[in-house]
């Protein structure tokens, strides 16, 4: 199932025309030992940002809303966050949650965290309408044939 989702995401991203500017991640350029943000890319690519937008829609919009302003006193689009300002802070908040609030901890892998943070850092510049859906028949042919995903 995970392979199918990744294939569909890859096909959808392959047809996407990048509109957002890739955001720099200064922590990834000079990571401290043990820094959970060290796994983040030095630059968030348009593919990272689009992947993060899909994850945000699936995991975060219920509380934060599609524009990031669904929680009182929190506006994710502003780039200013209540419980931190660095990418490392965002990793901590996403993975540990915020005790005493509705922000729960999420178990996400490094690529998912990078995608969400990339999207959060680019919410103002990202055009959700620029993502084109893939061709399901072509994706299935690649998945079952050249991609060797069923073996």
N, C-alpha and C positions, 0 to 999 in steps of 0.2 A: 504494500500500500504506500509506504514512504517513497519507494522508487517511482511509483506512478505519479505521486504528487510532485516530486522533484522534476520529473520529466515534463509534466504539464506546466510547471513554473518556468522551466528553462525554455520551452517552446513559446510561452507567452512573452517572456522577456526578450527572446530573439526577435520578436516582431515589434518591440517597443522602441520608439524613437526618443532618446534621452532629451529631456527638457530641463531637468534639475542639474545644478552644478554640484560636482562631487565635493563633499565637505572634508576638510582636513581633520585628522584625529591626532593631535599632538602627543597623546599618551602612547599611542602605538609606535610613534617614531622613536621615542626614548623611554621604553617601559622600565619600571622599577621591578626588581625581583618579587615574585608573589603577587603582582598587580593583576587583578582579574580582568582589567581592561587591556592588558598586554596582548590578548588574543584578537583584539579588534584590528581591522585593517588600518594602514596608514592613511588611506583615502577611501571614503565610502563611494563606491561606484554607483552609477545609475541602477545597475542590477541589484545591488545591496539595498538601495533605497526603495525600489519597487517591491522587492521581497519583504522588506520591513513594513511597507504600506499594507500588504496583504495580511501579514501577521498582526499588525496593529488592528486592522479591521476585524480579524477573527478573535483576538484576545483582549483588546483594550477599549473598543468603542462602546461596549455595554455601559461602562462607567464614565469614561473620559469623553465620549462622543466623537463623531467623525472629525470635528475640528479641534479636538483637544481641550475644549472648554466646558465639558460636562460636569466637572467637579467644582463646587464653589471655591473660589480663591485660587484655582489652578488653571493656567492657560499654557498648555504645552507648546503652542505655536509661537509663543513669545521668546522661547529659548531660555527663559529664566524659570528655574524649578525650585520648589519649596524646600526640598530635602537634598539639595546639592547643585553643583554647577558643572562638574567635570564628567567625562564619560565614565570614569571609575565610580563616581557617585551614582550615576544612572544604572550601572551594572548592579551595584549594591541594592538600590531601591527595587529594581525589577526582580532580582533573585532572592532577596530577603524580605521584601514587603516593608511596610511601615507600621510597626506596632501601634495599636490604639486608633487606627484609621481603617478605612475600607480597602486600603491598598494591600492586597495579598501577595505572597511570594509566588513566583512563577518558575517552573523547572523548564528551562530552555537550553538548547545547545548553543555553542559559541556562534554559529552562523545565524541562528535566530536572534540572539542578543545583538549581534553586529547589525543585522537588518533593522531591528526596531530602533536602535540608537541612531543609525544612519537616517532612518525616516524621521525620527524626532528632531534631529539636527537640520533637516531639510523640509519640514512640513510647509513652510511658507513658499518655497520655490517648486515643490513637487506638484505636477499636474496629473491628477488621477485619471483624467480623460485621455491621457497620452498612452496609456497601456492598452495594447491591442491583444485580444484573445487569440490563442493559437488555433491551428487547424487540427481538430481531434483525430481525423483519419490519418493525417500525416504523422502525428505524434504516436498513434497506435502502431503504425508501420515501422517507425524507428524503434519504438519500445520493444516490439516483438522481433524485429529483424536485426539491423545493424547495431542497435544499442545493446543487444544481448541481455536485456534486463530480465528475461524470463528463465535464464539458464542458471 
